[in-house]
Amino acid sequence: MRSLLTAAAISLAFTLFLTPVFLRLFRKWGWGQVIRTPEDIHNPSHAAKRGTPTMGGTIFIVGTIVGYLVGTFTGNNPPTISGLLVIWMMVGFGTVGFIDDFMKVRSQRSLGLSGWRKIVGQIIVTIPFGIVALNFPNRVNQTPASEYISVFRDLPLLSLFALGPILGWLLYLAWVSFIGVAASNSVNVTDGLDGLAAGSGIFVTGAYSLIAFWQVQQVCTNVAEAVQPACYNTRDPFDLAIISAAFVGALVGFLWWNAPKAKVFMGDCGSMAIGGVIAAMAILTRTELLLVLVAGVYVIASGSVILQRAYFKITRGKRLFLMSPLHHHLEMRGWSEVTIVVRMWIIAGMLAVSGVGFFYVEWLSRA
């Protein structure tokens, strides 16, 4: 418990007190936000945000790593392969976003990496994650990830290796890549209003920290699950709880400066890093399909974009929303930014709590 609390506290202190130092550097380096022109976005009110320091995701990425390392070693719980895999996804996806942000800042245009280049970069990060995660078994043969699709735990009838090892590896890596790309891009499209993505990320990652901590108490100590029907085959759940708690702490400190009216934006660097952490936590806690509910606020945002494009093509030019994603539609309907952000936080909290609740109810049904 000391490791978990220390990690969260150090990460919180790092982003809360050191963000002003980073902002001075960002201004010196010219890392100002590029806002699309009114002709592009049809929402000229966003033009006032032009020049606000961006790439703030680097702050909470560094803060998370510092808090995690201090917490693990202070509490005599050295980092495990599971915790390092979460860091890999956070830093890897954050790097893809950083490249995109840097291209925008350097050219002073809102065009960075193309959509497909972002996806390729995300897959390049996810493939090594998937390979390593299916190796390094512990003394009871638990690997960080699993060959099974999961909801609250692995589903024995949904093995990705049922058709053989070669096809199994291809299906497994495709599944892991899909989760990573979908989570990262869903957070990315949600990051359009001050504090929206960061505040929602606190609820979502916090829910996964609770899930991992509960798994610590119910981890399988025998390979025969029949002996322990309610246990979880999660490797290193306590380390997963530590890294997610560190990430929550870093986001809370960052939100102090990112809440409306934001003094700093996280940029694609930050939004993709959040998506990477969420995807990694879902895969490593064996709750992949539960991710849809726990991170439902991000699903709503990306789903509204998909619906908008599908409706536009089906109706040959008509629009379902005034603008997608949904939070921009609400802006166009006259809602204030603060109202939208706070209500989306409420939705994020309710969905995350619902996910944890269903997770616990499933355990009760087995216990």
N, C-alpha and C positions, 0 to 999 in steps of 0.2 A: 504493500500500500504506500510506503514511503516513496518508492520509485515513481509511482503513478502521480502522486500529489506534487512531488518535486518537479517532475517533467512538465506538468501543466503550469505550475507557478513560474518556473524559469522561462518557459516560452511566452507566457503572458507578460512578464516583466520585460523581456527582450523587445517585443513588438510595441508594447505600450510606451516605454521610455526611450527607446532608441529610434523609433520611426522618424522623429524630427531630424535626427542626425542624417539618416538616409535621405530625407527629403532635400536637405541642403545639397547633398551630393548629386541627387537627381536633377535639381535645377541647374547646378553647375555644368552637368553633362548634357543638358538640353533634353532631358527625357520628359517632354511635355505631351499630354494627350492630343491625338489628332482626332477631330470630330468631323464626321461627314457633313457636307454642305447641306443647306436646307433643300436644295434641288434633289439631293439624293435621298434624304431621310424624311422630308416633308414635315419636319418638326424643328423649327428654328430655335426653340427654347434651349435646345441642347448646345447651341453654339457658345453659350456663356461658360461652358465647361472646358472649352479649348485651352490648352496650355497647362492644365492641372497635371502635376507629376504623375507619371504612370509607371508601369512595371513594378508596382508595389508588391506583387506576388513574391518577388525575391526576398522581401523582408520577412514574411511569415514562413517561407521555405527555410531560410537560415535559422530563424527563431525556433522552428520545430526541431531541426537537427540538433541545435545547441541544447534545448530543453530535454530532448530524448536522451542524448549522451550523458548529460549531467544526472538526469534522473536514474538511468540504468546503473551507472557506476556508483552513485551515492547510495542507492538501495541494495547494492551488491547483486544486481540482476543484469549481468552483461548482455549486450545486444545479441539477438538470435537471428537466424536466417530469415525468419518471418518478418521481423521488424525491419531488417535491411531491405527486404523486397518491397515493403511499403515505401521506404525512402527512395528506392530506385524508381518506382512509378511516379512519385511526387517530383523528384528532380528531373527525371527523363521527360515527362509531359510538360513540366515547367520550362525546360530548355526549348522544346518545340514552340511553346507559346512565346518565350523570350525572343527567339529568332523572328517570329511573326511581328511582335511589338517593335523590335529594333528596326526592321525593314520599314515599318510605318513611320516611325520617328525620323529615320534618316531621310526618307523621301518626302516627308510631310504630306503624305496621302493616306487615306484609310485602307489602302490595298497592301497587304503583306503577303504571306504565303497563300497560295490558292487552296481551296478546300481539299483537293485531292493530295496536295503536298503535305498538308497538315495530317491527313489520315495516314499517309505513308510514314511520316515521322512517328506518329503514335504507334503504328504497327511495329516499326523498328524497335521501339522501346518495349512493347508488350511481348514480343516473341522471346527475348532472353528471359524476361520475367516468368513466362509460362514454362519454359524449359527447366529453369532452376527450381521453380515451385513444385515440380513433380519429381524432384529428386531430394536428396538429403533426408532420408527417413531417420527418425529417432529410435529409441530402444524398443518402442512398441509399434514400430513400422509406420508411423504417421509422417506423411510428407506435408509441406506447407499447403499445397493445393491438392485437388483430387481429380480423378478421371470421371467422376460422376457429376451430373447436373444436380444442383441443390436448391432447396427452399429454406427450411429451418435446419437441415442437415442433409447429408448425401442421400439421394434417392437411388437405392440399389438397382432398380429396374432401368435407370437411365444412364447406363455406362457409355461414354464416348468411345470406348475401346472395344465395344461388343463386336465390331466387324473386323477386328484384327489390329495389330500394333501400328502398321503404317498408316492406314486410314484413320485409326484412332488418334494418332498424334496430330494428323492434319485437322481432324474435327475438333480436337481439344484446343489447338492453337488458334483455330478460327473462332471458337467460342470465347476464349479468353480475350482475343483481339477485339471481338465484337463488344464485349462488356466494357473494355477500356475505351474504345473509340466512342461508344454511345454515351458513357458516363461523362467523359471529358467534354464532348461537344454539347451535351445537354447543359452542363454548368456554364459553358462558354456562351451559349445563346441567352442564358438567364442573366448574365452579367451585363445589364444595360442601364441599371439605375443604381444610385449611390447606396452601397451597403446591402443590396439585395442578395447577391451570390454569397458574400461573406457571412451574413447573418443566417441565411438558410444552411450554409455549410456547417455552422456551429451545431445546429439541431441534428443534421444528418450524421456528421462524424461523431457527435456526442452519443447518438443512439448506437452507433457501432462500437463505441467504447464500452457502453453498458452491456451490449451483447457479448463482447469478448470477455469482459470481467465476469459475467455470469457463467460463461463457458469454463473459466478457471475453476469454479467451484464444482463443475460437473464433467470435467475432462475424463475421457476414457483412459483407464490405467491398464486395460487388458485388451488385446486385439479382438477378442470374442465379444461383440456387442450384446449378444444374447445374455451375457452375464450382467451387463449394465445397460439395460434397454433405454435409459434416459440420458446416457452420457453423450458427449460430443467428441468426435475424432479430429478436433482442431489441434494442430501443432502450435505450441508457444502462445496460447491465448493471452497470458498475462503480458507478454511483450507487445502483442497487438493492442491490448488495452492501454499500455503506456504510450505507444507511438500515436495512437488516436487521441489520447488525452493531451499529449503535447501539441498536437495539431489544433485541437479545440482551443487550448490556451493561446496559441499564436494567433488564431483567428479572432478571438475576443479582443486581444490587445490591438490588433490591426483594425478591427471594426470601430474602435474609438476614433480613429482618424479617417475611416472610410464611410462612416454613417453620414446621412445628409446633413449639411452640405459637405461633400467629401473634400478632404485636403490632399488625398492621394487615391489613385485608382489602382486596382490590382493588375489590370491588363490581361491579355490572354495568358501570360506567364502564370498569373495567379489562378485564373479560372480553370485552366487545364491541369494545374497541380492539384486543385481540389478534386477534380474529376478522377485524377490518377489515384489519389488516396482512397476515395470512395470505392472505386473499382477494385483496388487491391484488398481493401477490407472485406468487401462482399465475397471475393473469391477465397480469401484465406480463412474467413470465419465460416465458410461453407453455407452462405446465405445468398446465393447469386440471384435467384428469382425474387426473394424478399426485397432486394434492392429497389424494385419498381415501386414498392409502397414506402419504404423508408426514405428514399430520395424522390418521392412523388412530386415535390414542388419543381424539381428540374425536369421531370417527365412531362409535367403540364406545359412548361415553357417550350421544350423541344417538340412536344406533340402538337402544339398550336402552330408551329412553323410547318410541320409536315402536313397538317390539315389545310393550312392556307395554300400551300403549293399544289396539293392534290385537288382542292376545290377550284383553284385557278385554272388548272389544266382541263378538268372535267367540264367546267362551265365556259371555257374558252374566254377567259379574261375577267370573270367576276371574282370578287374577294369575299371570303367568309368573315375576316376581321378587317378593321380599318388599317391595321398594320400588325405584323407579327414580329416577335413573339407576343404573347398575351399582354404582358405588362405595358408594351408600347400601344397596344389597342386601347387599354384603359386610360393611358395618357391622352390619346386622341379623343377619348370620350369626355375629357375634362377633369379626370381624377388628379389630385396633386401627387407629386412624387412620393412624399412622406407617407401619405395614405396608402398608396400601392405597396410600398416597401413593407410597412408594418403589417398590413393584412396578408401579404405573401409570407412574412415571417410566421404569422399565426398559423397559416395553412401548412407551412413546412414543419412547425412544431407538432401540430395535430397528426400529420401523416407519419412523422418519425416516431412519435409515441405510440401510434397505432401499430406500427411495425414491431416495436419492442413488445407491445402487449400481445400480439399474435404469437410472437416467438415464445413468450412465457407460457401462454395457454397451451401451445403445442407440447411444451415440456411437461406441464401438469397432466396432460392426457397420457403421457408415457410413464410418469413417475409412479 
